[in-house]
Amino acid sequence: RQAIARSTELAATPETRDALAQLEAPLQAYIAEGERIGQLAQSDPAAARAAYPAFVAKFRELETAMEHASDAIMASADSEAQAGAGQAQSASYLMWGLTLLSVLAFGVLAMAGRAMVLRPMQKLSGAMSEFADGKDSIEAPYTEREDEIGDLGRALQTFRDAAVARKEEDERRLEDAERGAEGYVKAINRSHVVSEYE
């Protein structure tokens, strides 16, 4: 009785509780018949022997009820196992879906990163190469951006502006030197002409 009562308390599903509750009546009938035979055996052994078939019948009723309860408990357990397997399968699909979504999100971020960083870096590198090849008329790209790419563009523009200014200064000095040299040559030529006539 105590084992069945304890099992009923611990039953996880209504089906299991109902199956265990179905054992109560056959168990009580079996116990009552067993107690009656026990009392008869002490006072009237012949009557106890005559009541024995009824005791066996009560035992078979209890046994049948226990088989039904066992079947119901097993069916409930199988149902719970199938539900658990279904939930596990759903969780597996969810995990695969989230993994796929993560991979797609990473791909989108990589493409966005490429568009935001790699392409501008390639354009800046191309502008630097043109400048290094002597094309000082280039304008540095991305000088309007307010990030590191913009910082690089402004640095390239400043470097280009300084190099152009230095080149213009060198050209001005060369022109001044050439004018000075021409004047010197003219002065020498005049002094030669003058000294030849003297």
C-alpha positions as CSV (number, residue, x, y, z in Angstrom):
1,R,0.0,0.0,0.0
2,Q,2.7,2.4,1.0
3,A,4.8,1.7,-2.2
4,I,1.8,2.3,-4.4
5,A,0.9,5.5,-2.5
6,R,4.5,6.7,-2.8
7,S,4.6,5.9,-6.5
8,T,1.3,7.7,-7.0
9,E,2.8,10.8,-5.4
10,L,5.9,10.6,-7.6
11,A,4.0,9.9,-10.8
12,A,5.0,12.4,-13.5
13,T,1.9,12.2,-15.7
14,P,-1.9,12.0,-15.1
15,E,-2.0,8.7,-17.0
16,T,0.5,7.2,-14.6
17,R,-1.4,8.5,-11.5
18,D,-4.7,7.0,-13.0
19,A,-3.0,3.7,-13.7
20,L,-1.7,3.5,-10.1
21,A,-5.1,4.6,-8.7
22,Q,-6.7,1.7,-10.6
23,L,-4.6,-0.7,-8.4
24,E,-6.2,0.5,-5.1
25,A,-9.5,-1.5,-5.3
26,P,-8.0,-4.8,-6.3
27,L,-5.2,-4.4,-3.8
28,Q,-7.6,-3.7,-1.0
29,A,-9.8,-6.7,-2.0
30,Y,-6.7,-8.9,-2.1
31,I,-5.5,-7.7,1.3
32,A,-9.0,-8.1,2.9
33,E,-9.3,-11.7,1.5
34,G,-5.8,-12.5,2.7
35,E,-6.6,-11.3,6.2
36,R,-9.9,-13.2,6.2
37,I,-8.1,-16.4,5.2
38,G,-5.5,-15.8,7.9
39,Q,-8.2,-15.5,10.6
40,L,-10.0,-18.6,9.2
41,A,-6.8,-20.6,9.2
42,Q,-6.5,-20.0,13.0
43,S,-10.1,-20.8,13.8
44,D,-11.4,-23.1,11.1
45,P,-8.7,-24.6,8.7
46,A,-11.3,-26.3,6.6
47,A,-13.1,-23.0,5.9
48,A,-9.8,-21.4,5.1
49,R,-9.1,-24.1,2.5
50,A,-12.6,-23.6,1.1
51,A,-12.0,-19.8,0.9
52,Y,-8.6,-20.3,-0.8
53,P,-10.0,-20.3,-4.4
54,A,-11.6,-16.8,-3.7
55,F,-8.2,-15.6,-2.4
56,V,-6.5,-16.9,-5.6
57,A,-9.2,-15.1,-7.7
58,K,-8.5,-11.8,-5.9
59,F,-4.8,-12.3,-6.5
60,R,-5.4,-12.8,-10.2
61,E,-7.6,-9.7,-10.3
62,L,-4.7,-7.8,-8.6
63,E,-2.2,-9.3,-11.0
64,T,-4.4,-8.3,-14.0
65,A,-4.8,-4.8,-12.7
66,M,-1.0,-4.6,-12.2
67,E,-0.4,-5.7,-15.8
68,H,-2.8,-3.0,-17.0
69,A,-1.1,-0.4,-14.8
70,S,2.3,-1.5,-16.1
71,D,1.1,-1.2,-19.7
72,A,-0.4,2.2,-19.0
73,I,2.8,3.3,-17.3
74,M,4.9,2.0,-20.2
75,A,2.7,3.7,-22.7
76,S,2.9,6.9,-20.8
77,A,6.7,6.6,-20.6
78,D,6.9,5.8,-24.3
79,S,4.7,8.8,-25.1
80,E,7.0,11.0,-22.9
81,A,10.1,9.6,-24.6
82,Q,8.6,10.3,-28.0
83,A,7.7,13.8,-26.9
84,G,11.2,14.3,-25.6
85,A,12.7,12.9,-28.8
86,G,10.5,15.4,-30.7
87,Q,11.7,18.2,-28.5
88,A,15.3,17.1,-29.0
89,Q,14.8,17.0,-32.7
90,S,13.2,20.5,-32.6
91,A,16.1,21.7,-30.5
92,S,18.6,20.2,-33.0
93,Y,16.8,22.0,-35.9
94,L,16.8,25.2,-33.9
95,M,20.6,24.9,-33.2
96,W,21.3,24.2,-36.9
97,G,19.1,27.1,-37.9
98,L,20.9,29.4,-35.5
99,T,24.3,28.2,-36.7
100,L,23.3,28.9,-40.3
101,L,21.9,32.3,-39.3
102,S,25.2,33.0,-37.6
103,V,27.2,32.0,-40.6
104,L,25.0,34.2,-42.8
105,A,25.4,37.1,-40.4
106,F,29.1,36.7,-40.4
107,G,29.1,36.7,-44.2
108,V,27.1,39.9,-44.3
109,L,29.4,41.5,-41.8
110,A,32.5,40.4,-43.8
111,M,31.0,41.8,-47.0
112,A,30.1,45.1,-45.2
113,G,33.6,45.2,-43.7
114,R,35.1,44.7,-47.1
115,A,33.0,47.6,-48.5
116,M,33.7,49.8,-45.6
117,V,37.4,49.1,-45.1
118,L,39.1,47.0,-47.9
119,R,37.8,48.9,-50.9
120,P,38.7,52.4,-49.4
121,M,42.1,51.0,-48.5
122,Q,42.6,49.8,-52.1
123,K,41.6,53.2,-53.4
124,L,43.9,55.0,-51.1
125,S,46.7,52.6,-52.0
126,G,46.0,53.3,-55.7
127,A,46.2,57.0,-55.1
128,M,49.5,56.6,-53.3
129,S,50.9,54.5,-56.2
130,E,49.9,57.2,-58.7
131,F,51.5,59.9,-56.5
132,A,54.7,57.8,-56.2
133,D,54.7,57.5,-60.1
134,G,54.9,61.3,-60.3
135,K,51.2,62.1,-60.8
136,D,51.0,65.0,-58.4
137,S,47.6,66.2,-59.8
138,I,45.7,63.5,-57.9
139,E,43.3,64.4,-55.1
140,A,43.4,62.1,-52.1
141,P,40.2,60.2,-51.7
142,Y,38.0,60.0,-48.5
143,T,39.3,63.2,-46.9
144,E,35.7,64.0,-45.9
145,R,35.2,60.9,-43.8
146,E,35.4,61.2,-40.0
147,D,37.1,57.8,-39.4
148,E,40.6,56.2,-39.8
149,I,40.1,56.0,-43.5
150,G,39.5,59.8,-43.6
151,D,42.6,60.3,-41.5
152,L,44.6,58.4,-44.0
153,G,43.1,60.3,-46.9
154,R,43.8,63.7,-45.2
155,A,47.4,62.5,-44.4
156,L,47.9,61.6,-48.1
157,Q,46.5,65.0,-49.2
158,T,48.8,66.8,-46.7
159,F,51.8,64.8,-48.0
160,R,50.8,65.5,-51.6
161,D,50.3,69.2,-50.9
162,A,53.7,69.4,-49.2
163,A,55.5,67.5,-52.0
164,V,53.8,69.8,-54.7
165,A,54.9,72.9,-52.7
166,R,58.4,71.6,-52.4
167,K,58.5,70.8,-56.2
168,E,57.2,74.3,-57.0
169,E,59.8,75.8,-54.7
170,D,62.6,73.7,-56.3
171,E,61.4,74.7,-59.8
172,R,61.3,78.4,-58.7
173,R,64.9,78.1,-57.3
174,L,66.0,76.4,-60.5
175,E,64.5,79.2,-62.6
176,D,66.2,81.8,-60.4
177,A,69.5,79.9,-60.7
178,E,69.1,79.7,-64.5
179,R,68.3,83.4,-64.7
180,G,71.3,84.2,-62.5
181,A,73.5,81.9,-64.7
182,E,72.2,83.5,-67.9
183,G,73.0,86.9,-66.4
184,Y,76.4,85.8,-65.4
185,V,77.0,84.3,-68.8
186,K,75.8,87.6,-70.5
187,A,78.0,89.6,-68.2
188,I,81.0,87.4,-69.0
189,N,80.2,87.7,-72.7
190,R,80.0,91.5,-72.5
191,S,83.3,91.7,-70.7
192,H,84.8,89.5,-73.4
193,V,83.4,91.7,-76.1
194,V,84.6,94.8,-74.3
195,S,88.1,93.5,-73.7
196,E,88.5,92.5,-77.3
197,Y,87.8,96.1,-78.4
198,E,90.3,97.6,-76.0
